[in-house]
Amino acid sequence: MAEIRDPMLLVASDTELPPAERVWGTGGWLPPAAREALDWLTLARLCGWAVTVTWRNAPRLDSDLAAGSRWVVLACDPDSLDEEVVRRLAARLETEPVLVVARAASPDRPLARLAGAARRLDRVAGRSLGWHGPGAKRDWSCRKPLDAAALDLSASATAWATLDGAPVIAARPVGLGAVASLGFHPSEARDLDGAGTALVKHLLIWGAGAPVAWHELERSLVLRMDDPGGAQNVYLRGWTYPKLTESEWGALGADLRRRNGRLSVCYVSGWVDDGDAARGTLEVGGRPVARVPGRVHPSPLVKYHDRAGLAPGAVHDYEAEYRGIQALRAQGLADVEMHGYTHMYADPEVWATAPDRFETTSWYREFGRAADKVIAGLPPDQRPLALAVATIRRYFDVLPTTVIFPGDDFSNSPVERALGLGLRLVSSYYQALRDRDRFCWTQHVVAPYLDRAEAASFDAGLPVVGYFHDRDLAIHGVSWFGQCLDRWQAAGARRLLDFRELAAVVGRSLSLEEGPDGARLTIAGEGAPALVRPLTVGIRSPGTRPPARVHVRLDGRELSLDVEALGDGLGRAVLPLSPVARTAMETWPAP
């Protein structure tokens, strides 16, 4: 048997996932035909499965097909696969319990003959999905109609899933493995209804002929607050509001503690001075300072007194804000991420002389193509992201895991720079996940506004990001936050995470094997941040019961853990924090 490498081998089309690019996807919506492989890749990473990517016509395809893997996903036109590729797949299946997954081919194509199933010309549209493959029967009721091709099955193939009674996933055993044919495009199904993704994930877990472990992230809501630390609430007309007080930060923490939640405070660490002493006075570190147009000060040290600006008489106390954030961190309720550096134009001195600087929103966008040339001309350590990382490390003693680009305005250049700085995630409406030395955008995880709770958000069985601004709490009160979370929890949210916890989970790959000494779970950290809470892992064995115990290798530790039996071959293991991480949490620096 070939040595197991990454659990998934993904065969992409020749035009998708350019090998030389360090960012796959754009951060915006891509049509299904342009992201079939990317959707498979990011679904696997969210589940905890490392992926080897190859290409349909790559010179190394033959050797990749011969290497060990649990799944082979053919994320390309199934009719384009020639006899030789199919022959090599058949040889793998004869000797290994591999699951091959592909869209159903046309009749008489090589893959259709191997799979024992082909797509028919007639279509079926329906809302009732049913699972009839390995394990217990499962049903999903789609909120929107799905469209698929009904499948023609040979005598040796069986229907693993149906849509309104018509077969839309068929499987045929071949040797020790099986070939599963989809009567639908998985990315189109993802766009129509979350149940389409839930079905595909179920197929990977239950269709595998070997043990499988995955991250349990169902019904997880990642909480993201943008804008603390920024100066835009002082200068931008229409966006003026007071800073949250320490007591308001404390009330926010009380709500998080009651719900066992964590919050990402997406912080703007550089505060820009407009240099106008007539509009207000400025203190930095408790001392008055001269006003210099475009000068950037560390946000944690700033206190600004508005005299004749947009809110005369207001005191914007960023020092108190800093203490409030640190108090949340000290209680393990939050951590700090990076919302750009200044949230303002990449050359603050240019902003400070612009006549429309207080009215035009575009001045409060730090990245994007308009800023690329300015940023590229700066020394690497003076570029905004590098300065933001350095400032956050200085004042919060932490390396951020995630960057949120102000106004969702960015190009690939700052995304690539975030890779070099060691960040793990990029959050926009969609999210980018780090996979080795590359960012991969996923449309599986979206970020609705926090006041837009919907049960449908959880249908795919993947995390959701709920984002908001500190302005919402300043205007509506801290109770607004609790009311939003009440609605999300009523809609099905059962875990409230921050980006650090998400990065610690999805940055770890899982591999479960049966050996002579029992089940062994290997968890590879791949540079992921330390766990902040115990890691919950789902386990499935092909038999009727999961193993009673599993041997685990995690972060250099060897553990033996009980597996909670959930029935029908399913189990769950909860991996504890390391003693070092537990001590660090218990002795988190006081504010």
Beta strands, then each sheet from edge to edge (+ up, - down):
strand 1: 8-12
strand 2: 23-24
strand 3: 51-55
strand 4: 71-75
strand 5: 99-103
strand 6: 117-131
strand 7: 138-153
strand 8: 158-163
strand 9: 166-174
strand 10: 177-182
strand 11: 212-215
strand 12: 220-226
strand 13: 263-267
strand 14: 270-272
strand 15: 280-284
strand 16: 287-288
strand 17: 296-298
strand 18: 302-306
strand 19: 315-317
strand 20: 334-338
strand 21: 402-403
strand 22: 425-427
strand 23: 431-434
strand 24: 439-442
strand 25: 464-469
strand 26: 495-497
strand 27: 509-515
strand 28: 518-524
strand 29: 535-540
strand 30: 549-554
strand 31: 557-562
strand 32: 564-567
strand 33: 570-575
sheet 1: 3+ 1+ 4+ 5+ 10+ 9- 8+ 6- 7+
sheet 2: 2+ 24+ 23- 22+ 21+
sheet 3: 11+ 29- 33+ 32-
sheet 4: 20+ 13+ 12+ 25+
sheet 5: 20+ 13+ 12+ 26+
sheet 6: 14+ 17-
sheet 7: 16+ 15- 18+ 19-
sheet 8: 27+ 28- 30- 31+
end
